[in-house]
Amino acid sequence: MRINEISKKIVIIFFLLFNFTIISFINNNYLIVNSIAAEKKLPADEDPEDPIDLQNALDTAPRGLDISDPTFQQGVFTKVDSSENMNSSKVIKRNALDRSDNTRILRVNHGHYQLGSIWSNIDQSNYLDISKDQTMSMWLYFGHPINSSKPKEVGDGMAFVLQNAQDDPKNTDNPFGGIRAISRFKGNPAPGETLGVWGADFDNLSPNFGETDKILPTAIQNSFAIEFDTFLNILGEYKDISGEGVSFEYRIQRFHKPPIKGQHINMDYPDVSDTYFPWFSTVDREKDYYVMNHNNLVDELNLTNSKWHHMTVKFNHSNSVLSYTFDDKNSVDGTALPNPISKSIKLDMSHFKLNGSNKLRWGFTGSTGKYMENNLIVFESIPSFVSADSTTSIKDNTKNKVLTATDKHVDSGDELSFIYNLNYKNGSKEWSKILAKINLPKQVSYTSGTITYSDGTSEEIPLSEYSNDQVIHTLGRALSNNMNHAKIELHANVNLVGEQTKVPMTHVKFESDNFIIDDDNQDFIIDLPQMMISAKSAVSIDGISLDKVPDQIPINGEVWYTNGNNIRPSDVTLHINMGKYTNEFNLTKYNGSNAAFDFEIPKTELIKGQNILTIYATDNKGLQTGKVQLIFNISGNLEFGDFEKKVSFQNIKQVQSNEIIPRQDGWQVEVIDGRNSGQGWTLQAKSTDLFNELGHKLDGNIIYRSLNGRIYPLNNYQSIYWNTKESDDVQTVDVASEWTKDSGVLLQLGKYNPAGVYSGTISWSLVDGIKNI
């Protein structure tokens, strides 16, 4: 009986202990962090634990820089008496199947109980230059909870870090600096709530209660961090203090601070006393722990929403102020988001102990614990490589004013210039292969564009690069310390509107593999002028050759007063201009309350390329309409060029049946194609019979022989050459120059031909389009 009672007690005690363990496990994100982490092997090479979310991150990632070169260095940290690097970070491609996609993504964490870091490579000119104003920008991704019904089961986050940590053998907790800098406890990497940068609160039984000195050496030394914390460590009870860091966000009334609400951003120095507050819990004996003061807190955030979040960090060298702006851009199109999060702090530069150097290392650390998330980063700009900015403006050329926030009214028909200035400030690399993606309002019609560089050179932006209210153009020149400015001007006319119209801001992106920047142009308002005009062409002329244009191009339209008053046609003068062609005349037709007009533009006034017909009207009271522009794009003609009309074959003394006779020198059959790229043409030839001076018909025929030896008779039109243009430049092809002595147009003879001189005619035909093969 007694034995049974003892057994029962043992069972009950075991059950209680087991139950207590489960409760602690649920409430503590890092209860078993050390034991589990010790089993990990090469965490960077393991399969992702949430592959669906990781693929979502790659599929939605914005374009970023190529960091596959030595731009950054991955952190190196090992456990004591081990050579195995425990860094979980890895640089991966945004699109592994697209060789032309150079965007590289830093994957900091992708599984449980991981610790990752990456640092700027100072030896490769990647650093924060404290002697200059610096701007850097990047996209951050924090994943999502694997179990959507438990949104708090995610963690731990990442930190943006500035540091000048140096090796220090006297610091037994954390003796390493440089790229080996990471949070450590007794020499071992310390994951969890440290995020890889803060101090490690792993010693809760120390007799030195009330002192912060014991946690400071475990943090990255000589550092400053902006943390993005996705998990609240809010345990403060005696039973929960486990020696693995669980209390940084714990708050009680005694701290005189309200509770931290959910995911948050905070910035501070990881290795100074003011960052932490020591506290204790007591049952039979004391356990002491640390709470972070969160001196620069922004909370109630939703970071783990499977979306990319943009951050811009700026450093003002004149006053040492570091500022960040978070969630300032839309990840889909780069447009500015309203109400971004912004904070700034004046840095104590002596804290970094630079000893006269101007180079401060920067990078990211991140960690996971019992709960995980996919932590990733896409870099947009690295200040020491390229430091640049852009400005935008809109000039109303008709009214000769630059639009401002208080003066932004334009009229229908006004000529506008959308101006973008790219300014290269400094850097160790060129800003090259800049792809400009410039959105224009749908209420304007683009007419032309130019880019002018600081050395005075310029380039045109052709109309063919404008489509769907967007200009896409790759700048022909790189910007650098020696070529520090490019001014882009896009010219457009304000379209006709039926009522006052508010035009929203439009977005522009300038991107390359080493610098990306977004900007927005100003909004404006289109007013209705007192007098208005409409005009249209009766025929569409867009990208066709001049030979397909009618001899006269009919134009018609109307003029009217916006207040509805009747208009007398004879009081209205129409003004017309297109290149050197100008004309003006009074109107004579009346259409209800509108004065109507029609006229014709002679085909002879058109030139290859873009022809802009500008039309506006004035009345005898001094009123003027806006200017309407009609654009005729002539792609150039397809035509014969130099052509040798009198050609011959070699003289013949004696022939065998079916002998083929080569050509004499001097043949030339030139084709000139001035049309747009992608257009094709086919050359055809047909020959008559040949007769001598006595009227005797030659026993033989003119033929065409291909390079592979196949013979085609030319008794009817035969396709002998075809070509497709690969550029918009005028292309000249001398077909005859591509023939060999045994190919091309040749003479094939029979047996019986009396001596004499034989002649005939070859007719050539140029067909718009290529032969069906």
C-alpha positions in Angstrom: 0.0 0.0 0.0 2.8 2.4 0.9 4.6 1.5 -2.3 1.5 2.3 -4.3 1.2 5.7 -2.5 4.8 6.5 -3.3 4.3 5.7 -6.9 1.2 7.8 -7.1 3.1 10.8 -5.6 5.9 10.3 -8.1 3.4 10.3 -10.9 1.8 13.5 -9.7 5.1 15.3 -9.2 6.2 14.3 -12.7 2.9 15.6 -14.1 3.3 18.9 -12.4 6.9 19.4 -13.6 5.9 18.5 -17.1 3.0 20.9 -17.0 5.2 23.7 -15.7 7.7 23.1 -18.6 4.9 23.4 -21.1 3.7 26.7 -19.7 7.2 28.2 -19.7 7.7 27.0 -23.3 4.6 28.7 -24.5 5.4 32.0 -22.9 9.1 32.2 -23.6 10.3 32.6 -27.1 13.9 31.6 -26.3 13.6 29.0 -23.5 15.5 26.4 -25.5 17.5 28.6 -27.8 20.9 27.5 -26.8 20.2 23.7 -26.9 18.4 23.9 -30.2 20.9 26.3 -31.8 23.8 24.0 -30.9 22.3 21.4 -33.2 22.3 23.7 -36.2 24.8 23.1 -39.1 25.7 25.7 -41.6 22.4 27.6 -41.2 22.9 29.7 -44.4 22.7 26.5 -46.5 19.6 24.9 -45.0 16.3 24.9 -46.7 13.9 27.7 -45.8 11.3 26.8 -43.1 8.6 29.0 -44.7 9.4 28.5 -48.5 6.0 29.9 -49.6 6.6 33.2 -47.9 10.2 33.3 -49.1 9.0 32.9 -52.7 6.5 35.7 -52.2 9.3 37.9 -51.0 11.3 37.1 -54.2 8.3 37.5 -56.5 7.4 41.0 -55.0 10.9 42.3 -54.4 11.6 45.7 -55.9 14.6 46.2 -58.1 17.8 46.7 -56.1 21.6 46.8 -56.4 23.9 44.0 -57.4 25.7 43.2 -54.1 27.4 40.0 -55.5 30.7 41.8 -55.8 32.8 42.6 -52.6 30.5 45.5 -51.8 29.5 43.8 -48.6 31.1 41.2 -46.3 29.1 38.6 -44.6 29.7 38.4 -40.8 31.9 35.7 -39.4 31.2 34.4 -35.9 31.7 31.0 -34.3 31.2 29.4 -31.0 34.1 29.0 -28.6 36.4 26.2 -29.7 34.7 25.9 -33.1 35.6 27.0 -36.6 32.0 26.6 -38.0 30.6 30.0 -39.1 27.1 30.3 -37.6 26.1 33.2 -39.8 22.7 32.4 -41.4 22.9 35.3 -44.0 23.3 34.7 -47.7 23.2 36.8 -50.9 20.6 35.4 -53.3 19.3 36.4 -56.7 15.8 37.9 -57.1 15.2 35.8 -60.1 17.6 32.8 -60.5 16.3 32.1 -64.0 16.8 35.5 -65.5 20.4 36.2 -66.2 19.7 39.8 -67.0 18.2 40.5 -63.6 21.1 41.7 -61.4 19.1 42.5 -58.3 20.7 40.6 -55.4 18.9 40.2 -52.1 20.4 39.7 -48.6 18.6 36.9 -46.9 19.4 37.4 -43.2 17.3 34.7 -41.6 15.1 31.9 -43.0 14.7 29.5 -40.2 14.4 29.0 -36.4 17.2 29.9 -34.0 19.3 31.8 -36.5 21.7 34.7 -36.3 22.8 36.7 -39.3 24.9 39.7 -40.2 26.3 41.5 -43.1 28.7 44.5 -43.1 29.9 47.1 -45.5 33.3 46.4 -47.0 35.4 49.4 -46.0 38.3 48.2 -48.1 36.0 48.3 -51.2 35.0 51.9 -50.5 31.7 51.0 -48.8 31.3 53.0 -45.6 29.4 55.9 -44.1 31.6 58.9 -44.7 31.1 61.1 -41.6 32.8 64.0 -43.4 30.0 64.3 -45.9 26.2 64.3 -46.0 25.2 60.7 -46.7 21.9 59.0 -47.9 21.3 55.3 -48.1 18.1 53.5 -48.9 16.9 49.9 -48.8 13.8 47.7 -48.7 13.2 45.5 -45.7 11.0 42.3 -45.5 10.0 40.7 -42.2 7.9 37.8 -43.4 4.7 36.7 -41.7 3.5 34.4 -38.9 3.5 30.8 -40.2 0.3 30.2 -38.3 -2.0 33.1 -39.2 -4.3 32.4 -36.3 -1.4 33.2 -33.9 0.0 36.5 -35.2 2.3 36.9 -32.2 4.3 33.8 -33.0 6.9 35.5 -35.2 10.3 36.9 -34.5 12.6 38.3 -33.8 13.5 41.1 -36.3 16.5 42.9 -37.7 18.7 45.9 -36.9 20.5 48.6 -38.9 23.8 49.0 -37.3 26.7 51.6 -37.4 29.8 50.3 -35.7 33.5 50.6 -35.3 34.0 47.5 -33.1 37.6 46.5 -32.7 39.2 43.2 -31.5 39.6 43.4 -27.7 41.1 40.3 -26.0 40.4 41.9 -22.6 36.6 41.7 -23.3 36.1 38.0 -22.5 32.4 38.2 -23.3 32.8 39.7 -26.8 36.4 40.0 -27.9 35.8 40.5 -31.7 35.2 43.5 -33.9 35.0 44.3 -37.6 33.0 41.8 -39.6 33.2 39.3 -36.6 31.1 41.8 -34.5 27.9 40.2 -33.1 26.2 40.0 -29.7 28.0 37.4 -27.6 27.9 35.9 -24.2 31.1 34.4 -22.8 32.4 34.4 -26.4 29.5 32.5 -27.9 27.1 34.2 -30.4 23.9 35.3 -28.6 20.7 35.1 -30.6 17.1 36.0 -29.6 16.1 39.4 -28.3 19.6 40.7 -28.9 18.9 40.9 -32.7 22.6 40.3 -33.0 23.5 43.8 -31.7 22.1 44.5 -28.2 23.5 43.1 -25.0 22.9 39.5 -24.0 20.8 39.2 -20.8 21.9 35.6 -20.2 23.2 35.9 -16.6 20.3 36.3 -14.3 22.0 35.0 -11.1 24.7 37.6 -10.9 25.3 39.1 -7.5 25.9 42.5 -9.2 22.3 43.5 -9.2 21.5 47.1 -10.1 24.6 47.5 -12.4 24.4 47.7 -16.1 28.1 47.1 -16.7 27.8 43.4 -17.0 25.5 43.5 -20.0 27.4 46.2 -21.9 30.5 44.1 -23.0 28.2 41.5 -24.6 26.8 44.0 -27.2 28.6 45.1 -30.4 31.0 47.7 -29.2 31.3 51.3 -30.4 27.9 50.9 -32.1 24.5 52.5 -32.8 21.4 50.6 -33.9 18.0 51.1 -35.3 16.0 48.0 -34.4 12.9 46.6 -36.1 11.6 44.3 -33.4 8.8 41.9 -34.4 8.5 40.0 -31.1 7.7 41.4 -27.6 9.9 40.0 -24.9 7.7 40.8 -21.9 8.5 38.2 -19.3 9.3 39.4 -15.8 8.1 36.7 -13.4 10.6 34.7 -11.4 9.6 31.4 -13.1 10.1 32.9 -16.5 13.6 34.4 -16.1 15.5 31.6 -17.8 18.9 32.9 -18.6 18.2 33.4 -22.3 16.9 37.0 -22.6 13.2 37.4 -22.3 12.5 40.8 -20.8 13.7 43.7 -23.0 10.1 45.0 -23.5 8.8 44.2 -20.0 7.2 47.2 -18.3 5.8 47.7 -14.8 4.4 50.8 -13.2 7.6 51.4 -11.4 9.3 52.1 -14.7 7.0 55.1 -15.3 6.5 54.2 -18.9 3.4 52.8 -20.7 3.5 49.3 -22.1 5.1 48.8 -25.5 2.3 48.0 -28.0 3.3 45.3 -30.4 6.0 45.4 -33.1 8.2 48.5 -32.9 11.2 50.5 -34.1 13.7 51.9 -31.6 17.2 53.3 -31.9 20.0 53.7 -29.3 23.5 52.8 -28.4 23.8 49.0 -27.6 26.9 49.4 -25.4 25.9 52.3 -23.1 24.3 52.2 -19.7 21.4 54.5 -20.5 20.0 51.9 -23.0 19.2 49.4 -20.2 17.4 49.3 -16.9 18.3 46.6 -14.3 15.4 44.9 -12.4 14.8 41.7 -10.4 12.3 39.1 -9.5 12.2 37.3 -6.1 10.7 34.0 -4.8 13.2 32.3 -2.6 16.1 34.2 -4.0 16.6 37.0 -6.5 16.9 36.7 -10.3 18.0 39.9 -11.9 17.4 40.9 -15.6 17.5 43.9 -17.9 14.8 45.9 -19.6 15.5 48.2 -22.5 14.6 51.8 -22.0 13.5 52.3 -25.6 14.4 55.9 -25.6 13.3 56.6 -29.2 10.3 54.3 -29.6 7.7 54.0 -32.3 5.3 51.1 -31.7 1.9 49.7 -32.8 3.5 48.7 -36.1 2.6 45.9 -38.5 6.0 44.8 -39.8 5.3 41.1 -40.5 2.7 41.6 -43.2 4.4 39.8 -46.1 5.2 43.2 -47.7 8.4 45.1 -48.5 9.0 48.2 -46.3 11.2 51.0 -47.6 13.6 52.9 -45.4 15.7 56.0 -46.1 18.6 56.8 -43.7 20.3 60.2 -43.9 23.3 61.6 -42.1 24.0 65.3 -41.8 27.7 65.7 -41.3 27.5 69.4 -40.2 25.5 68.5 -37.0 26.0 64.7 -36.8 22.2 64.1 -37.0 21.1 60.7 -38.2 17.5 60.4 -39.3 15.4 57.6 -40.8 12.2 57.6 -42.7 10.3 54.3 -42.7 7.4 53.2 -45.0 8.1 56.2 -47.3 7.6 54.4 -50.6 5.2 52.0 -52.2 7.0 48.7 -53.1 4.8 48.2 -56.2 5.7 51.5 -58.1 8.0 53.4 -55.8 5.5 56.3 -55.3 5.7 58.2 -52.1 3.4 57.0 -49.3 1.6 59.4 -47.0 2.5 59.8 -43.3 5.8 57.9 -43.2 7.5 57.2 -39.8 10.4 59.6 -39.2 12.8 60.0 -36.3 16.2 61.7 -35.9 18.9 61.8 -33.3 22.1 63.7 -32.8 24.9 61.1 -32.7 27.8 61.3 -30.3 30.5 60.8 -32.8 33.1 60.3 -30.1 31.3 57.1 -29.1 32.5 55.3 -32.2 36.2 56.0 -31.4 37.2 56.6 -35.0 40.5 58.2 -34.0 40.5 60.7 -36.9 39.1 58.3 -39.5 36.0 59.3 -41.5 34.9 55.7 -42.3 32.2 54.2 -40.3 31.2 50.6 -41.0 27.4 49.9 -41.4 25.3 46.9 -42.0 22.5 44.7 -40.7 22.1 42.0 -38.1 19.0 39.8 -37.5 17.9 36.8 -35.4 15.1 34.3 -34.9 14.2 32.1 -31.9 11.5 29.6 -31.2 9.5 31.6 -33.7 10.9 32.6 -37.1 10.4 34.9 -40.0 12.1 35.4 -43.4 14.2 38.5 -43.0 15.5 40.0 -46.3 17.0 43.3 -47.5 17.2 44.9 -51.0 19.7 47.7 -51.2 18.9 50.8 -53.3 21.8 53.1 -52.7 25.2 52.9 -51.1 26.4 56.4 -50.3 30.2 56.0 -50.7 29.6 54.4 -54.2 27.1 56.9 -55.6 25.7 59.9 -53.8 23.1 61.6 -56.0 19.7 63.2 -55.9 17.0 64.4 -58.3 14.8 67.4 -58.5 11.6 67.9 -60.6 9.7 70.8 -61.9 7.1 71.8 -64.5 7.4 74.9 -66.6 4.4 76.4 -68.5 6.1 77.7 -71.6 3.0 79.4 -72.8 2.6 81.4 -69.7 6.4 81.6 -69.0 6.2 80.4 -65.4 7.3 77.5 -63.3 4.4 75.8 -61.5 4.5 76.0 -57.7 2.2 74.7 -54.9 0.5 78.1 -54.9 0.5 78.8 -58.6 -0.2 75.6 -60.5 -2.9 76.6 -63.0 -2.5 75.9 -66.7 -4.9 76.1 -69.7 -5.8 73.5 -72.3 -3.3 73.8 -75.1 -0.5 75.2 -73.0 3.0 74.0 -73.8 4.6 72.4 -70.8 8.1 71.2 -70.0 8.6 68.5 -67.5 12.1 69.0 -66.1 14.2 66.4 -64.2 17.6 67.3 -62.9 20.0 64.5 -61.9 22.8 65.6 -59.6 25.8 63.4 -59.0 27.3 64.6 -55.7 30.2 62.3 -55.1 31.2 58.6 -55.1 33.7 56.0 -56.0 31.7 54.6 -58.9 30.0 56.0 -61.9 26.2 56.1 -62.0 25.9 54.3 -65.3 23.3 52.7 -67.5 20.6 54.9 -65.9 17.1 53.7 -66.9 14.6 56.5 -66.7 11.0 55.6 -66.2 9.0 58.8 -66.4 5.3 58.8 -66.0 3.4 61.7 -67.6 -0.2 62.7 -66.9 -2.8 61.3 -69.2 -4.1 64.9 -69.7 -1.0 65.8 -71.8 0.4 64.8 -75.1 4.1 64.1 -75.3 5.9 65.8 -78.3 9.6 65.5 -77.7 12.4 65.2 -75.2 16.1 66.1 -74.7 18.8 65.3 -72.2 21.6 67.9 -71.7 24.8 66.9 -69.8 27.1 69.1 -67.8 29.7 69.1 -70.6 27.2 70.6 -73.0 26.5 67.4 -75.0 22.9 66.3 -75.5 20.7 63.5 -76.8 17.2 63.2 -78.1 14.4 61.1 -76.6 12.5 59.8 -79.6 8.7 59.6 -79.6 9.0 55.8 -80.0 10.1 55.6 -76.4 6.8 57.1 -75.2 3.9 54.7 -74.7 1.0 54.4 -72.3 1.7 57.8 -70.7 5.3 56.8 -69.9 8.7 57.6 -71.3 11.3 54.8 -70.9 14.8 55.8 -71.9 18.3 54.7 -71.0 20.7 57.7 -70.6 23.5 57.5 -73.1 26.1 59.0 -70.7 27.1 57.9 -67.2 27.2 60.5 -64.4 30.4 60.7 -62.2 32.6 63.2 -60.5 33.6 64.5 -63.9 30.1 64.5 -65.4 27.9 65.5 -62.5 24.7 66.7 -64.0 22.0 65.7 -66.5 18.9 67.7 -67.3 16.0 65.9 -68.8 13.3 67.9 -70.5 10.1 66.4 -71.8 7.8 68.6 -73.9 4.1 68.1 -73.9 0.9 69.9 -74.7 -2.1 70.1 -72.3 -5.0 68.2 -73.8 -8.5 69.7 -74.3 -10.7 69.1 -71.2 -14.4 69.8 -70.8 -14.1 71.2 -67.3 -11.5 72.3 -64.8 -9.4 69.3 -64.1 -7.1 68.4 -61.2 -4.0 66.5 -62.4 -2.3 64.4 -59.7 1.4 64.0 -59.2 3.3 61.7 -61.5 6.1 59.4 -60.6 9.6 59.0 -62.0 12.2 56.4 -61.3 15.9 56.4 -62.2 17.5 53.1 -61.7 20.7 51.2 -62.4 22.7 48.4 -60.8 24.5 50.8 -58.5 22.0 53.5 -57.6 18.2 53.8 -57.6 16.1 56.9 -56.8 12.4 57.7 -57.0 10.8 61.1 -57.3 7.4 62.7 -58.0 6.4 65.7 -60.1 4.0 68.3 -58.9 0.3 68.2 -59.4 -1.5 70.9 -61.3 -4.9 72.2 -62.4 -6.1 72.6 -66.0 -8.4 75.6 -66.4 -10.8 76.4 -69.2 -9.6 79.4 -71.2 -12.1 82.0 -72.4 -11.6 80.8 -76.0 -11.0 77.2 -77.0 -10.1 75.2 -80.1 -10.3 71.6 -81.3 -8.6 70.2 -84.4 -8.0 66.8 -85.9 -6.6 65.2 -89.1 -8.9 63.3 -91.3 -6.2 60.7 -92.0 -3.9 58.9 -89.5 -0.2 59.4 -90.3 1.9 57.5 -87.7 5.0 55.6 -88.7 4.3 55.3 -92.4 6.6 56.1 -95.3 6.1 59.3 -97.2 5.0 57.5 -100.4 1.9 56.3 -98.6 0.8 59.8 -97.5 -1.9 61.4 -99.6 -1.0 64.5 -101.6 -3.1 66.7 -99.3 -3.8 66.1 -95.6 -7.3 67.4 -94.6 -7.5 69.1 -91.2 -10.7 70.3 -89.6 -11.8 71.8 -86.3 -13.8 74.4 -84.4 -13.3 77.5 -82.2 -15.7 78.6 -79.5 -16.1 80.7 -76.3 -16.3 78.8 -73.1 -19.0 81.1 -71.7 -21.3 80.0 -74.5 -21.4 83.4 -76.4 -21.9 83.3 -80.1 -18.8 83.6 -82.1 -18.4 85.5 -85.5 -16.1 83.5 -87.8 -14.8 86.6 -89.5 -13.5 87.9 -86.1 -11.4 84.7 -85.7 -7.9 84.2 -87.2 -6.5 80.7 -87.5 -2.7 80.4 -87.1 -0.9 77.4 -88.5 2.8 76.4 -88.2 4.7 73.2 -89.1 8.5 73.6 -89.5 9.1 76.1 -92.3 5.4 76.0 -93.3 3.2 78.8 -91.9 -0.2 80.1 -92.8 -3.0 82.1 -91.3 -6.5 83.0 -92.4 -9.8 84.3 -91.1 -12.6 81.7 -90.6 -15.7 81.8 -92.8 -17.8 78.9 -91.6 -20.3 78.8 -88.7 -21.6 75.8 -86.9 -24.2 76.7 -84.3 -22.3 78.6 -81.6 -18.9 77.5 -83.0 -16.7 78.8 -85.8 -15.6 75.9 -88.0 -12.5 75.6 -90.2 -10.9 73.1 -92.6 -7.8 73.3 -94.6 -5.2 71.0 -96.2 -1.5 70.5 -95.5 0.5 69.6 -98.7 2.4 66.3 -98.5 5.5 68.2 -99.8 5.7 70.0 -96.5 6.4 66.8 -94.5 9.9 65.5 -93.7 11.1 62.2 -92.4 10.7 61.9 -88.7 8.3 63.9 -86.5 6.3 66.7 -88.0 4.4 68.8 -85.4 1.5 70.9 -86.8 0.6 73.7 -84.3 -2.8 75.3 -84.6 -4.2 78.1 -82.5 -6.8 80.9 -82.9 -7.1 84.6 -81.9 -10.1 87.0 -82.1 -10.4 90.7 -82.7 -10.8 91.2 -78.9 -7.3 89.9 -78.2 -8.3 86.5 -76.8 -6.3 83.5 -77.8 -6.9 79.8 -77.6 -4.4 77.3 -76.4 -2.2 75.6 -79.0 -3.3 72.3 -80.4 -0.6 70.1 -81.9 -1.1 67.3 -84.4 1.9 65.0 -84.9 2.7 63.2 -88.2 5.4 60.6 -87.9 7.0 59.8 -91.2 9.2 56.8 -91.1 11.0 57.4 -94.4 10.7 55.8 -97.8 11.6 52.5 -99.2 13.3 53.2 -102.5 16.0 52.3 -105.0 19.3 54.1 -104.6 22.2 54.1 -107.0 21.5 51.8 -109.8 23.7 50.8 -112.8 21.3 50.8 -115.7 23.6 49.4 -118.4 25.3 46.1 -117.3 26.7 43.1 -119.2 27.9 39.6 -119.0 31.3 38.3 -119.9 32.1 37.9 -123.6 31.7 34.4 -125.0 33.9 32.6 -127.6 32.7 29.0 -127.3 30.1 27.5 -125.1 28.7 24.2 -124.0 25.0 23.5 -123.5 23.7 25.0 -120.3 26.9 26.8 -119.5 26.5 29.7 -117.0 28.2 32.9 -117.9 29.4 35.3 -115.1 28.7 39.0 -115.0 31.1 41.8 -116.0 32.1 44.2 -113.3 30.0 47.3 -112.6 26.7 45.8 -111.4 24.9 47.9 -108.7 21.4 47.4 -107.3 21.0 49.6 -104.2 18.0 49.7 -101.9 17.5 52.5 -99.3 15.2 51.9 -96.4 14.5 55.0 -94.3 11.6 53.4 -92.3 11.5 52.3 -88.7 13.1 49.2 -87.3 11.3 46.0 -87.8 10.2 46.9 -91.3 11.1 44.5 -94.2 11.4 44.5 -97.9 11.8 42.0 -100.8 13.7 42.6 -104.1 12.2 40.9 -107.1 13.6 40.7 -110.7 12.1 39.7 -114.1 14.0 39.5 -117.5 12.9 39.7 -121.1 14.3 37.5 -123.8 17.6 38.7 -125.4 17.9 39.5 -129.1 20.8 40.5 -131.3 20.9 43.4 -133.8 19.5 41.2 -136.6 16.5 40.2 -134.4 17.8 36.7 -133.6 16.6 35.4 -130.2 19.3 34.2 -127.9 19.2 30.5 -127.1 19.4 31.0 -123.3 17.9 32.9 -120.4 18.9 35.3 -117.6 18.7 33.4 -114.3 19.2 33.9 -110.6 21.4 31.4 -108.8 21.4 31.3 -104.9 24.4 30.8 -102.8 23.5 27.1 -102.4 23.5 26.7 -106.2 19.7 26.6 -106.8 18.7 28.1 -110.1 15.6 30.3 -110.6 14.5 31.4 -114.1 13.6 35.1 -114.3 10.9 34.8 -117.0 8.5 36.1 -114.3 9.1 38.2 -111.2 11.2 36.1 -108.8 12.1 37.1 -105.2 15.9 37.2 -105.1 16.7 39.1 -101.8 14.9 40.1 -98.6 15.8 42.1 -95.6 14.5 43.3 -92.2 15.7 46.4 -90.5 17.2 46.2 -87.0 17.4 50.0 -86.2 15.7 53.2 -87.0 18.8 54.5 -88.9 18.6 54.8 -92.7 19.8 51.6 -94.1 21.5 51.2 -97.6 22.0 47.8 -99.1 23.8 47.1 -102.4 22.3 43.7 -103.3 24.7 43.2 -106.2 27.8 43.6 -103.9 26.7 40.5 -102.0 26.8 38.2 -105.0 29.8 36.0 -105.8 31.1 35.2 -109.3 28.9 32.0 -109.2 25.8 33.5 -107.6 23.3 36.3 -108.2 22.0 37.3 -111.7 23.8 35.2 -114.3 23.3 34.1 -118.0 22.6 30.5 -118.9 23.2 29.6 -122.6 22.0 26.8 -124.9 24.1 25.4 -127.8 23.2 27.3 -130.9 23.8 31.0 -130.9 25.3 32.9 -133.8 27.9 35.6 -133.0 26.6 39.0 -132.1 25.6 41.5 -129.4 22.5 40.5 -127.6 20.4 42.8 -125.4 17.3 42.7 -123.2 15.7 44.3 -120.1 15.7 43.3 -116.4 12.8 44.8 -114.5 13.3 45.3 -110.7 10.5 45.5 -108.2 10.8 46.5 -104.5 8.1 45.0 -102.3 7.1 46.3 -98.9 7.4 43.2 -96.8 9.5 40.1 -96.6 9.1 36.9 -98.5 7.2 34.1 -96.8 9.7 31.4 -96.1 
